[in-house]
């Protein structure tokens, strides 16, 4: 039985004080939820938010990570630094990193392997652009990303990996893949995991959906057979919108 996993990616928002205020409110309202919940503030707020999450069940995520442990890499944040701050999870391969900052699959793969080697959980994002979708290559694109990004990752390492399917054309646009369209791609990802690894690994894999998730579509998305969680962007920036998404099965 896969545990629902709802994650909030705060992107480049919130000062340390603002991040702490939201984290405290989420701990107050969500700590007793039976779901897996993660929030990923900006790098500058990780330490502050960690103090607010102490003793709670909410996980601390980072939005990205450097591909090397340490060295002459100006502007990068290493896995050792994230571990030192108490980070539990790192989001890798987000479409904004792929398409705005030009991160190729080979780089993402190095980050995935490095994060897993240091015991961090990984949320690995995959998804197609609008052009790729209209060209009918959604599954081809997703498969290429999955195979390249997970190259060298053994099946036992998958216990610390979550896949997030995020159609690029639906991120921050207000457009959302229909629940059926999203579930079809999630089903493809699960079948692909079976081919890449095993039926057991595929059945255990938690696959999130990301792309303009809101309180009014969370329940329908989570009602689909192969959607196990949500990666939430803008709607995770306030408790008023994120809490109902986490509580989708209670009328949210």
PyMOL commands that set and color helices and strands:
alter all, ss='L'
color gray80, all
select helices_A, chain A and resi 16-30+43-53+79-84+95-99+105-117+130-134+138-149+155-160+168-170+179-196+199-204+218-222+234-236+239-246+248-250
alter helices_A, ss='H'
color red, helices_A
select strands_A, chain A and resi 5-9+36-40+59-62+89-92+121-126+161-165+207-210+229-232
alter strands_A, ss='S'
color yellow, strands_A
deselect
rebuild
show_as cartoon
